[in-house]
Amino acid sequence: EPEVTQTPSHQVTQMGQEVILRCVPISNHLYFYWYRQILGQKVEFLVSFYNNEISEKSEIFDDQFSVERPDGSNFTLKIRSTKLEDSAMYFCASSVGQMNTGELFFGEGSRLTVL
Amino acid sequence: DAKTTQPPSMDCAEGRAANLPCNHSTISGNEYVYWYRQIHSQGPQYIIHGLKNNETNEMASLIITEDRKSSTLILPHATLRDTAVYYCIVREPLYRPNNDMRFGAGTRLTVKP
């Protein structure tokens, strides 16, 4: 069964370093998302992406964050200068396309630890 | 600006039906009811969705009241592996601003042997 895959599963970084989290969405999907979950808290929406541009972003997704679809398969989340509070599980998701009922398929997540 | 209200936690005996309620009294005519779950710290998993008719799939059944102001997710024979946080979300199915899937606190279901 097709699935969303994410790498790395866990990354430890120093505060101020740049981090790139990678995702391979399901191949025929057109909409891509990043969510995050700080330990013990709810799953929070970060950004949605369609047709090679951001379609929606939350207040969390500030100038330190960026997303990119560098080729036909990968979808990346970059954090330019990590802060301690960026420590969280980051989930990538994808969905099929316009006018469908919009169910999202999530990856298993990338755990980011900022020291 | 929560559109749904769910109990924070519930218990269920293994093998029995788990009935998870959700209130969405301000739901609009175009909004669907979606259910997801999150097992431990895994990625959320889609379960089922519906507009106004009851729905059933291999995982669960969704019962939506006639006025659509509340719904119930039913896991007919709960197993220990169904222990998870269950999220009820209402949204329109179209992709437009401020309509992305947003998760609340959900209901933590514990299935006990």
Boltz contact constraints between the chains, C-beta under 6 A:
constraints:
  - contact:
      token1: [A, 42]
      token2: [B, 103]
      max_distance: 6.0
  - contact:
      token1: [A, 42]
      token2: [B, 105]
      max_distance: 6.0
  - contact:
      token1: [A, 43]
      token2: [B, 103]
      max_distance: 6.0
  - contact:
      token1: [A, 45]
      token2: [B, 100]
      max_distance: 6.0
  - contact:
      token1: [A, 45]
      token2: [B, 102]
      max_distance: 6.0
  - contact:
      token1: [A, 48]
      token2: [B, 100]
      max_distance: 6.0
  - contact:
      token1: [A, 56]
      token2: [B, 97]
      max_distance: 6.0
  - contact:
      token1: [A, 56]
      token2: [B, 100]
      max_distance: 6.0
  - contact:
      token1: [A, 91]
      token2: [B, 43]
      max_distance: 6.0
  - contact:
      token1: [A, 98]
      token2: [B, 95]
      max_distance: 6.0
  - contact:
      token1: [A, 101]
      token2: [B, 49]
      max_distance: 6.0
  - contact:
      token1: [A, 101]
      token2: [B, 93]
      max_distance: 6.0
  - contact:
      token1: [A, 102]
      token2: [B, 93]
      max_distance: 6.0
  - contact:
      token1: [A, 103]
      token2: [B, 46]
      max_distance: 6.0
  - contact:
      token1: [A, 104]
      token2: [B, 101]
      max_distance: 6.0
  - contact:
      token1: [A, 106]
      token2: [B, 43]
      max_distance: 6.0
  - contact:
      token1: [A, 106]
      token2: [B, 44]
      max_distance: 6.0
  - contact:
      token1: [A, 107]
      token2: [B, 43]
      max_distance: 6.0
  - contact:
      token1: [A, 108]
      token2: [B, 42]
      max_distance: 6.0
  - contact:
      token1: [A, 108]
      token2: [B, 43]
      max_distance: 6.0
  - contact:
      token1: [A, 109]
      token2: [B, 43]
      max_distance: 6.0
